[in-house]
Amino acid sequence: KRLLIAHELGHLYLKYVSTIKDKKELEKIVNVFGILAILDKDDFYKNLTKDLISKSIDEILSNANTLFKFN
């Protein structure tokens, strides 16, 4: 999902800064943009945020309730 989102963000970014008109060439560049955009994030999510990952849906709902005071 993150790679797809990064790919689409590449389209949005390159739409304004690129003069490339060839669709196949643009797709190649957008793919590289997406890969580079998430490369460091994989290490971050895998190694540095284990304590931040929710254990269950109930934990997410509880946290949301605490943050947004649904009651």
Sequence and secondary structure as in RCSB ss.txt:
>XXXX:A:sequence
KRLLIAHELGHLYLKYVSTIKDKKELEKIVNVFGILAILDKDDFYKNLTKDLISKSIDEILSNANTLFKFN
>XXXX:A:secstr
 HHHHHHHHHHHHHHHH     HHHHHHHHHHHHHHHHHHHHHIIIII GGGS SSHHHHHHHHHHHH   
